[in-house]
Amino acid sequence: MLALHFGAGNIGRGFIGQLLHEAGYDICFADVNQTVIDDINNLGKYYIEIVGDEPKRIEITNIEAVNSNDEAKVVEKIVNADIITTALGANILKYIAPVIAKGLLKRAQLNLKPINIIACENMINGSAKLRDLVYEQFNEENLNKVKGYAGFPNAAVDRIVPLQHNDEKLLVKTEAFFEWDVESSAVAGEKPQINGVTYVDNLQAYIERKLFAVNATHASIAYLGYVHDYKTIYEATQDENIMQTVRGVTQETGRLLNQKYGFDLEKHQKYIDMIIARFSSPYISDDIVR
């Protein structure tokens, strides 16, 4: 099985790449950073370091890379791929839409099975946005040809992969926790079997849970930490006055999520405790000003 992943940065390699590898996919990264492309092709593997009290080192193999601007090669990979994912930034999706359109048209002409394209971006409805950008490339005749050959299920993703500079080429350091929720109703054909992906019927509920639980908690720690002149999230979490306020925020947002979507308050509190534990980790250095 082949996965084509757009974006060979830390998120692409350290999160999506890990799950695709563990699901048995060979991975082709598409990127514009020629240094990273050359490193992937020359080394043929890279490592992920899971930080924490019990650190772990994971080897990622069966990888290759192509330049996103090499249209012929990217189209070839799209034709042969079993899944396509992205993690390159919401503003970059428009630049990959034309080549994806060409690849999908060729798949339709060859009458290949449907493929799912999942945008794993820090945005709401990223896959639907990418779909619209791709569909803009077609005239009406070709659009009707390709519509049945691709699914664009939206996704919500969460993993702390901090900014880092490592001496070891391609190494990515990240936390153990991750979350990857995918909109089940928009999947074309069979659901890709990826351990760690949760297929959900109401993705909006999980998007808002991330926004009002993870992002709101993170932002509250950062804003209060900034006021108190702390430099990192970890430092701010060690201030009990700050964390008392943050826990008040999580109680309010928890009640919102309970009333709007029916999230169980007891289970949600355990989720919040886990989130606060993640942000309190001394192993992840996250600058407040970021």
Number of C-alpha atoms within 10 A of each C-alpha: 12 20 23 27 29 26 24 25 17 22 22 20 25 27 27 22 29 20 19 25 20 14 15 14 22 21 25 25 29 25 21 16 14 13 9 19 18 15 16 22 15 11 13 14 17 20 19 22 17 19 17 15 9 7 11 12 13 13 12 21 19 14 20 20 26 24 18 21 14 13 17 13 14 25 21 14 21 26 20 16 21 19 22 22 23 27 24 22 14 17 9 13 22 13 13 19 19 17 20 24 23 21 22 26 21 17 24 21 13 10 12 13 13 21 25 23 25 25 31 29 23 15 17 17 21 23 26 19 18 24 23 14 19 22 20 14 16 17 9 10 8 16 17 13 16 21 15 15 20 22 21 26 24 28 29 26 20 17 17 18 18 16 14 13 11 9 7 9 14 21 20 26 24 24 21 17 13 15 14 20 22 26 22 17 16 17 21 19 14 9 14 15 11 15 11 14 16 16 18 15 14 14 21 17 16 23 19 19 22 17 15 19 25 20 15 17 23 19 14 18 26 26 17 21 24 17 8 12 12 19 16 20 27 23 21 24 24 12 15 10 11 18 19 11 14 20 17 12 16 22 17 13 19 22 16 16 21 15 12 11 15 11 17 13 15 10 10 19 15 11 14 19 13 14 17 21 12 21 22 17 18 17 17 21 18 21 16 21 12 8
